[in-house]
Structure formats: C-alpha cells, structure tokens
Amino acid sequence: CTARMQFGIDCPGCGLTRSFIHLAHGNLADAWQLQPLSFAIFAYAVFQIPLAILHLRHVQPDWLATSTRWNSIILIALVLALGLRWVWRLLAGDLF
C-alpha cells in the first residue's frame, strides 16, 4: 500500500482487494477480518454490472432513474463509512 509505504499508516480502503479475493473464494471470515465493509462494497460493485449494461443498451425502465439516484447516495454512504472506520482505527491506534 502506498499510504503505508509513504506515511506508515493504512489507507481508508486498506485490505479491500484482499478481502474481495476472499469473498470471491467464499472465505467470509477472512474477508470480514481484513475489511468488514467489503461485504457492502462488493455487493455495490456487483450491482453496478446490470446497471451499466442497461445504460449501455440505452434501456430506460422507470426504476432505472430511481436506482441511479440511490446508487449515488449509497456510494457516498460507503465512502463515508470507509472514512469513519479509518478515523476510528486511527484514534484507537490500530493503524500503526
């Protein structure tokens, strides 16, 4: 991790890639231990696939506009959650 190399602390998303690999392999406990938010972020990422296909095919069902708005809200919530978890770990001394 560049943040660990440069500053000596984990970044807010530290462990996400390894956690995604564990999720893909069905190792849920290992994924949770690396990054508890990975479950929500993984689900969010998987949900992007059908949305992107619909947008690329220019299919515009009524629910697509609503889901696009919620998509933005959920993304902001996930980024805030990562940041808050990072600050919590930083204050608790878990990042060094």
C-alpha positions as a LaTeX table, in Angstrom:
\begin{tabular}{lrrr}
\hline
Residue & $x$ (\AA) & $y$ (\AA) & $z$ (\AA) \\
\hline
Cys1 & 0.00 & 0.00 & 0.00 \\
Thr2 & 1.40 & 3.38 & $-1.00$ \\
Ala3 & $-0.04$ & 5.08 & 2.09 \\
Arg4 & 1.70 & 2.58 & 4.36 \\
Met5 & 4.97 & 3.00 & 2.49 \\
Gln6 & 4.82 & 6.81 & 2.45 \\
Phe7 & 3.18 & 7.61 & 5.79 \\
Gly8 & 3.44 & 4.42 & 7.84 \\
Ile9 & $-0.34$ & 4.00 & 8.26 \\
Asp10 & $-3.04$ & 2.06 & 6.44 \\
Cys11 & $-5.25$ & 3.91 & 3.97 \\
Pro12 & $-9.07$ & 4.01 & 4.44 \\
Gly13 & $-9.57$ & 1.18 & 1.93 \\
Cys14 & $-6.66$ & $-0.93$ & 3.11 \\
Gly15 & $-7.46$ & $-4.64$ & 2.81 \\
Leu16 & $-10.28$ & $-4.24$ & 0.27 \\
Thr17 & $-8.55$ & $-6.02$ & $-2.59$ \\
Arg18 & $-7.51$ & $-8.98$ & $-0.45$ \\
Ser19 & $-10.95$ & $-9.02$ & 1.14 \\
Phe20 & $-12.63$ & $-9.12$ & $-2.29$ \\
Ile21 & $-10.45$ & $-12.08$ & $-3.22$ \\
His22 & $-11.52$ & $-13.87$ & $-0.04$ \\
Leu23 & $-15.17$ & $-13.07$ & $-0.78$ \\
Ala24 & $-14.86$ & $-14.43$ & $-4.30$ \\
His25 & $-13.41$ & $-17.64$ & $-2.87$ \\
Gly26 & $-16.10$ & $-17.91$ & $-0.20$ \\
Asn27 & $-13.77$ & $-17.21$ & 2.74 \\
Leu28 & $-16.19$ & $-14.91$ & 4.55 \\
Ala29 & $-14.42$ & $-14.87$ & 7.93 \\
Asp30 & $-11.11$ & $-13.89$ & 6.35 \\
Ala31 & $-12.82$ & $-11.20$ & 4.29 \\
Trp32 & $-14.52$ & $-9.79$ & 7.40 \\
Gln33 & $-11.29$ & $-9.71$ & 9.34 \\
Leu34 & $-9.49$ & $-7.77$ & 6.61 \\
Gln35 & $-12.24$ & $-5.21$ & 5.93 \\
Pro36 & $-15.78$ & $-5.55$ & 7.37 \\
Leu37 & $-17.15$ & $-3.02$ & 4.87 \\
Ser38 & $-16.02$ & $-5.22$ & 1.97 \\
Phe39 & $-19.32$ & $-7.12$ & 2.02 \\
Ala40 & $-21.33$ & $-3.96$ & 1.29 \\
Ile41 & $-18.76$ & $-2.63$ & $-1.18$ \\
Phe42 & $-18.61$ & $-5.98$ & $-3.01$ \\
Ala43 & $-22.43$ & $-6.08$ & $-3.27$ \\
Tyr44 & $-22.41$ & $-2.49$ & $-4.53$ \\
Ala45 & $-19.78$ & $-3.35$ & $-7.16$ \\
Val46 & $-21.71$ & $-6.40$ & $-8.36$ \\
Phe47 & $-24.90$ & $-4.30$ & $-8.63$ \\
Gln48 & $-23.07$ & $-1.95$ & $-10.99$ \\
Ile49 & $-22.84$ & $-4.62$ & $-13.69$ \\
Pro50 & $-26.56$ & $-4.82$ & $-14.61$ \\
Leu51 & $-26.91$ & $-1.05$ & $-14.25$ \\
Ala52 & $-24.02$ & $-0.46$ & $-16.65$ \\
Ile53 & $-25.45$ & $-2.95$ & $-19.15$ \\
Leu54 & $-28.83$ & $-1.21$ & $-19.11$ \\
His55 & $-27.20$ & 2.19 & $-19.56$ \\
Leu56 & $-25.03$ & 0.94 & $-22.41$ \\
Arg57 & $-28.03$ & $-0.61$ & $-24.16$ \\
His58 & $-29.97$ & 2.65 & $-23.67$ \\
Val59 & $-32.74$ & 0.79 & $-21.88$ \\
Gln60 & $-34.60$ & 3.24 & $-19.66$ \\
Pro61 & $-37.16$ & 1.46 & $-17.46$ \\
Asp62 & $-38.90$ & 3.69 & $-14.90$ \\
Trp63 & $-36.99$ & 2.24 & $-11.97$ \\
Leu64 & $-33.60$ & 2.97 & $-13.57$ \\
Ala65 & $-33.71$ & 6.69 & $-12.78$ \\
Thr66 & $-34.61$ & 5.97 & $-9.16$ \\
Ser67 & $-31.88$ & 3.34 & $-8.83$ \\
Thr68 & $-29.34$ & 5.74 & $-10.33$ \\
Arg69 & $-30.18$ & 8.32 & $-7.64$ \\
Trp70 & $-29.93$ & 5.69 & $-4.91$ \\
Asn71 & $-26.71$ & 4.46 & $-6.46$ \\
Ser72 & $-25.10$ & 7.85 & $-5.83$ \\
Ile73 & $-26.42$ & 8.03 & $-2.27$ \\
Ile74 & $-25.15$ & 4.54 & $-1.48$ \\
Leu75 & $-21.73$ & 5.32 & $-2.96$ \\
Ile76 & $-21.41$ & 8.43 & $-0.79$ \\
Ala77 & $-22.51$ & 6.43 & 2.28 \\
Leu78 & $-19.92$ & 3.72 & 1.59 \\
Val79 & $-17.12$ & 6.25 & 1.14 \\
Leu80 & $-18.14$ & 8.00 & 4.37 \\
Ala81 & $-18.26$ & 4.65 & 6.20 \\
Leu82 & $-14.75$ & 3.81 & 5.00 \\
Gly83 & $-13.54$ & 7.20 & 6.17 \\
Leu84 & $-15.23$ & 6.92 & 9.56 \\
Arg85 & $-13.87$ & 3.42 & 10.11 \\
Trp86 & $-10.41$ & 4.67 & 9.18 \\
Val87 & $-10.63$ & 7.60 & 11.64 \\
Trp88 & $-11.91$ & 5.23 & 14.35 \\
Arg89 & $-8.99$ & 2.87 & 13.79 \\
Leu90 & $-6.59$ & 5.81 & 13.66 \\
Leu91 & $-7.82$ & 7.15 & 17.01 \\
Ala92 & $-7.76$ & 3.65 & 18.52 \\
Gly93 & $-4.16$ & 3.18 & 17.41 \\
Asp94 & $-4.93$ & 0.16 & 15.18 \\
Leu95 & $-3.31$ & 1.59 & 12.05 \\
Phe96 & 0.31 & 1.70 & 13.10 \\
\hline
\end{tabular}
